Amino acid sequence: MGAGTGSYEPDDRDVIAIEPSEVMIAQRPADAAPAIKATAEALPLEDKSVDAALAVLTLQHWDDVERGLGEMVRVAQRRVVLVTMDIAVLAQLWLIRDYVPETLPAHAAGFPSIKRLLGALPGATASQMPVPRDCTDGFMAAFWGRPEAYLDPHIRSGTSPWHQLPPAVVTRALGELQDDLERGEWDRRYGHLRQQSTLDVGLRLIRAEVQ
């Protein structure tokens, strides 16, 4: 669900990609799975027609989370898998707390709570997904141990929260971060993260067996 440009699709499975945006569908690689234009709340699939239903970092864009989850349960024979964010944990990340707290109401507030998701899926469990320091995925919290990366406009261009923030907020935040890096203030406070292998930034894996 919310397949977007195909970044999170497994390459060792037959995939049915569901994506509501024609813009995103047009950006899918030629060898990506064919995409069906539809929303999570109204999946054009028969009951129990797929082995598993997967949604990665997309719930914050849904109009009706419970209805979308119900659709995932309806079409899946075995399993529903979600990757989402625990906003209470994300809010403590230095990037959010010190530089762009505006991200919380502007973007992160759209994520359903973990408690809400667990209550909406049968027998669901949640587990942490620690993010490695050298993570190649460019989601906003991925560069927790590489602060200089946030100063790169190319890196920011692939991350939706930066586009949702007012330009003045982005300019101010990046200026403060650059200044703190040049003065060594960031390293004084958070330099230990440069040697840390993983960090819990709030990424959560939710799994429900529906068979």
C-alpha positions in Angstrom: 0.0 0.0 0.0 1.3 3.5 -0.8 3.9 1.9 -3.0 5.2 5.2 -4.3 8.2 4.9 -6.6 8.9 1.3 -5.4 11.7 1.9 -3.0 10.4 -0.5 -0.3 9.2 -3.3 -2.5 10.8 -6.8 -2.1 12.5 -8.0 -5.3 12.1 -11.7 -4.5 8.3 -11.8 -4.4 5.5 -11.2 -6.9 4.3 -7.7 -6.0 1.0 -5.9 -6.6 1.8 -2.2 -6.0 -1.1 0.1 -4.9 -0.5 3.8 -5.2 -3.0 6.7 -5.5 -0.6 9.3 -7.0 -0.1 9.4 -10.8 3.0 11.4 -10.2 4.5 8.7 -8.0 3.5 6.0 -10.5 5.2 7.8 -13.3 8.4 7.8 -11.4 8.5 4.0 -10.9 11.4 2.3 -12.6 10.7 0.3 -15.7 11.5 -3.0 -14.0 9.3 -2.2 -11.0 6.1 -4.1 -10.3 3.1 -2.8 -12.3 1.1 -0.3 -10.1 -2.6 0.0 -9.7 -3.9 3.5 -9.0 -6.0 3.0 -5.9 -6.2 4.0 -2.2 -5.6 1.8 0.9 -9.2 2.4 1.9 -10.6 0.8 -1.2 -8.3 -2.0 -2.4 -9.3 -3.4 -5.8 -8.5 -6.9 -4.7 -10.5 -10.0 -3.9 -10.8 -11.3 -0.3 -7.7 -13.3 0.7 -6.2 -12.8 -2.7 -2.6 -12.1 -1.6 -0.2 -13.8 0.9 0.7 -10.6 2.7 -0.1 -6.9 2.8 2.7 -4.4 3.4 2.7 -0.7 4.1 5.9 1.2 4.7 6.0 4.8 6.1 2.7 5.6 4.4 0.1 5.5 7.1 0.5 9.3 7.8 -0.9 9.9 4.3 -4.1 7.8 4.7 -7.5 9.5 5.1 -9.0 6.7 7.2 -6.4 4.5 8.9 -8.8 2.0 10.4 -10.6 1.4 7.1 -7.3 1.0 5.3 -6.1 -1.5 7.9 -9.4 -3.4 7.6 -8.8 -3.6 3.8 -5.3 -5.0 4.4 -6.7 -7.7 6.7 -9.5 -8.5 4.2 -7.1 -9.1 1.2 -4.3 -10.9 3.1 -4.2 -14.6 3.6 -1.5 -14.8 6.1 0.0 -11.5 7.3 -0.2 -7.7 7.6 3.1 -5.8 8.0 3.5 -2.1 8.8 6.6 0.0 9.1 5.8 3.3 10.9 7.1 5.8 13.4 6.6 6.1 17.2 6.4 9.9 17.3 7.1 10.0 21.1 10.5 8.5 20.4 11.2 10.5 17.2 10.5 13.7 19.1 13.6 13.1 21.3 15.9 12.9 18.3 18.4 15.8 18.3 17.4 16.9 14.8 13.7 17.3 15.8 14.2 18.5 19.4 17.0 21.0 18.8 16.5 22.2 15.2 13.1 21.4 13.6 10.5 20.8 16.3 8.0 22.2 13.7 8.2 18.8 12.1 6.0 17.3 14.8 2.8 19.3 13.9 3.7 19.7 10.3 4.4 16.1 9.4 4.8 13.6 12.2 1.5 14.2 13.8 -0.1 12.4 10.9 1.4 9.1 12.1 -1.2 7.0 14.1 -0.1 6.0 17.6 1.4 2.5 18.0 -1.4 1.8 20.6 -4.0 2.7 18.0 -2.5 0.4 15.3 -2.1 -2.5 17.7 -5.8 -2.1 18.7 -6.9 -2.1 15.0 -5.1 -5.3 14.0 -5.8 -8.8 15.3 -3.1 -10.1 17.5 -0.6 -7.5 16.4 2.9 -7.0 17.9 5.3 -4.1 17.6 9.1 -4.2 17.7 11.9 -1.7 17.4 13.7 -1.3 14.1 17.1 0.3 15.1 18.5 2.3 12.3 22.2 1.8 11.4 24.5 4.8 11.3 25.3 4.0 7.6 21.6 3.6 6.6 21.2 4.1 2.9 17.5 5.0 3.1 17.1 8.7 3.0 14.2 9.1 5.4 14.4 12.1 7.6 15.8 10.4 10.7 18.3 8.2 8.8 21.3 10.6 9.3 21.2 10.7 13.0 24.9 10.0 13.2 25.9 12.0 10.1 24.7 15.5 10.7 26.5 17.0 7.8 24.2 15.1 5.5 21.3 17.4 6.4 23.1 20.3 4.8 23.1 18.5 1.4 20.2 19.8 -0.6 20.2 16.6 -2.7 19.7 14.5 0.3 16.9 16.7 1.6 15.2 16.7 -1.7 14.2 13.1 -1.4 12.6 13.5 2.1 9.0 14.8 2.2 9.1 16.5 5.7 11.7 19.1 4.4 9.2 20.1 1.7 6.3 20.4 4.1 8.2 22.8 6.4 8.0 26.5 5.7 11.2 27.6 3.8 12.0 30.1 6.5 12.0 27.3 9.1 14.3 25.1 6.9 16.7 28.0 6.4 16.8 28.9 10.1 17.3 25.2 11.2 20.1 24.5 8.7 21.8 27.7 9.5 21.8 26.8 13.2 23.0 23.3 12.5 25.8 24.5 10.3 26.9 27.0 12.9 26.9 24.3 15.6 28.9 22.0 13.5 31.5 24.7 12.6 31.8 25.7 16.3 32.1 22.1 17.5 28.9 22.5 19.5 27.1 19.6 17.9 30.0 17.3 18.5 30.2 18.4 22.1 26.6 17.4 22.7 26.2 14.5 20.3 29.6 13.5 19.0 29.3 10.0 20.6 26.7 9.2 17.9 29.4 9.3 15.3 30.8 6.0 16.7 27.4 4.4 17.7 26.4 1.6 15.4 22.6 1.9 15.7 20.0 4.1 17.2 16.3 3.8 18.0 14.8 6.8 16.2 11.2 5.6 16.6 11.0 3.3 13.6 8.6 0.4 14.4 7.7 -2.9 12.8 4.1 -4.0 13.4 3.1 -7.5 12.4 -0.3 -9.2 12.5 -1.0 -12.8 11.6 -4.4 -13.0 10.0 -4.7 -16.5 8.8 
